[in-house]
């Protein structure tokens, strides 16, 4: 867990390109089981990450709002199936995941 964040931090501090960050975000999404219910381009149980990025594009509070949704879960925005809380995800990891999801345009 912390190792993934450390790697992302080192990559960003070193000025590594956006594709390398994208790989780290995608790896974190896989490690935290986000991909069990989501895919990048299409709906699985929950919306595709590209659809999430489109929906929240330009919203100033999107990162904070979605970080809390990853941590605490939520319902009603994308249909009747609720997203459960993710106790295995730290707030820093949730923020990293959300930044990655919002970059999926």
C-alpha positions in Angstrom: 0.0 0.0 0.0 2.4 2.6 1.2 4.9 1.3 -1.3 2.6 2.3 -4.2 2.3 5.8 -2.9 6.0 6.0 -2.4 6.6 5.0 -6.0 4.1 7.5 -7.3 5.7 10.2 -5.2 9.2 9.4 -6.4 8.0 9.3 -10.0 6.3 12.6 -9.7 9.2 14.3 -7.9 11.6 13.0 -10.5 9.4 14.6 -13.2 8.4 11.3 -14.8 6.0 11.6 -17.6 2.2 11.4 -17.3 2.1 7.9 -18.9 4.3 6.6 -16.1 1.9 8.1 -13.5 -1.0 6.6 -15.4 0.6 3.2 -15.0 1.0 3.7 -11.3 -2.6 4.9 -10.9 -3.9 1.9 -12.9 -1.7 -0.4 -10.9 -3.1 1.0 -7.7 -6.7 0.6 -9.0 -6.0 -3.1 -9.7 -4.3 -3.6 -6.3 -7.2 -2.0 -4.4 -9.8 -4.1 -6.4 -11.4 -1.1 -8.1 -11.4 -3.1 -11.3 -13.7 -5.7 -9.8 -16.6 -3.2 -10.4 -15.1 -0.6 -12.8 -13.2 -0.6 -16.1 -11.5 2.4 -17.8 -13.7 2.7 -20.8 -17.0 0.9 -20.1 -19.6 0.2 -17.3 -19.1 -3.0 -15.4 -21.0 -2.9 -12.1 -20.1 0.8 -11.7 -19.4 3.4 -14.3 -16.3 3.4 -16.5 -13.6 5.7 -15.3 -13.8 7.8 -18.5 -17.5 8.4 -17.8 -16.6 9.5 -14.3 -13.9 11.9 -15.6 -16.4 13.4 -18.1 -19.1 13.8 -15.5 -16.9 15.7 -13.0 -14.7 17.6 -15.5 -14.3 21.2 -14.5 -15.9 20.8 -11.0 -13.6 22.4 -8.5 -14.7 20.1 -5.6 -14.6 16.9 -7.7 -11.4 15.5 -6.2 -12.5 16.0 -2.6 -16.0 14.7 -3.3 -14.8 11.6 -5.1 -12.1 10.9 -2.5 -14.7 10.8 0.2 -16.9 8.6 -2.0 -14.1 6.1 -2.5 -13.5 6.0 1.3 -17.1 6.0 2.5 -19.0 4.6 -0.4 -22.1 6.2 -2.0 -25.3 5.6 -4.0 -27.7 7.2 -6.3 -25.4 9.0 -8.7 -24.9 6.2 -11.2 -27.9 4.0 -10.5 -29.4 1.8 -7.9 -26.3 -0.3 -7.0 -24.4 1.4 -4.2 -20.6 1.6 -4.1 -19.4 0.2 -0.8 -16.9 1.9 1.5 -13.3 0.9 0.9 -11.7 0.4 4.3 -8.5 -1.1 2.7 -7.8 2.3 1.0 -6.1 5.1 2.8 -7.1 8.7 2.2 -3.8 9.3 0.3 -4.4 6.3 -1.9 -8.0 7.4 -2.5 -6.8 10.8 -3.6 -4.2 9.2 -5.9 -6.9 7.0 -7.4 -9.3 9.9 -7.9 -6.6 12.0 -9.6 -5.9 9.1 -11.9 -9.6 8.5 -12.6 -10.2 12.2 -13.4 -7.3 12.0 -15.9 -9.1 9.3 -17.9 -10.5 11.5 -20.7 
